[in-house]
């Protein structure tokens, strides 16, 4: 059986329950992973974002600064 929203019954969860599940899944991930575990499209997207950031220095803000400005702790 393929793993998807329907097969796992995730569609039946409330928004709050889905967000809690996201937290649990995120927390279950290892601190580090092998490069082979990263999908190729992630690497392509990271390379694109890095090139964009290097082409426009000073335009972005570190995510911790953004969270701090929102009063959110990381």
Phi, psi and omega in degrees: 000131179289151178270117177204177183304315183293315184293333180267352181076016183294328180299337182275350180281152174288168178301315179301315180296322178295318179295320177296321178295320176302315178301316181295318179295314180302314181294337181278349181287147179290158179298324178223155180228163177281143179307327180294341180278349182270124179300144181304321183294333175294316180297320178297315180294319177298319178297320179296315181292322178296315179298319179296317180295320180290330179284340183230064182298141177087352181280325184271173176229143175300142184299329178296323177295319179296313179299318179298320182292339178269356182078020180260140176261148180255000000 
